[in-house]
Amino acid sequence: MMKKIWFLYPDTTPLSSNAFDWFRESFSRYGMEVEVHFWDEASPDSPLSVDGRPDAVVMRGYNLELSRKFESGGIRVLNTTRSMELCRDKITTSEILAARGIPAPRTVVYEEQYPTWERLVEDFGGKPVIMKLSFGSKGEDVFLVEERAQYTQARRHCEKLAPARPGSRPLYQEYIQTSCGRDIRVWVIGGKVAGCTLRSNKCSFKSNFAQGGNAHAITLPQGAAELAVRAVEALGLEFAGVDILFGGGEYPEFLVCEVNGNAGFRTASLIGGVDIPTILAEYMSHSLCQHKFHF
């Protein structure tokens, strides 16, 4: 009998740009049937009731309440609610990475959220600062701040978004000049590197594909691979994307920029040879048989 796997997406997910059929085909080869559902189906009489009893649920977004509902019903969820909660908040992620001794840009959070420009200059030694919101993805709401006017503009933008993102706070990070417009995205599944790509953007300090970046094949340096796996394990994730910055000089050779528990993989498909859905299907097939999911 085929195992039933539910993939859950936000109701805002574009139907034309997702790998629904790719997941279905990949998982079917391992004896699993994929059903795709969306948040807005989560009413008492919807298919998302735990009474539906899928064998496992794959969360393709951050809906902690719904994730907990499945876990409380004894249904396996990937990634777990706790691990998604940790990686969703970039401030929490930075704290965990620091506690584990994992190299990452220095991150500062202010009690008043928005310090004066003079204090920011003093705390970062007059160097450029990356300012971003603690909740966000795809390189959105991330600013390179080098002068007062840029800081004022970034602050206004973040304050405007605040009502729509309850709990989100601004954070301030060192700007790693050696990684300007480029980084390495590493996908980790089941504690092993599943694929990687070099992302670059000649027109912006952001390398994200969603921000106009390009994807290139790369031989993953051992140090970057080990760092990605350590970061994912620190957060308790089973399927994740890790953004690795290029360091050097006063910094370690590689640093972790962000860890994404809802990692997209369009860039992997662009460079060819990296089949993330199939690798995930193989991992989940073995996990379901051996009961190695982590709670």
Summary of the structure (lengths in Angstrom):
residues: 295
radius of gyration: 19.6
end to end distance: 25.1
largest distance: 65.0
contacts: 911
relative contact order: 0.15
helix: 36%
strand: 24%
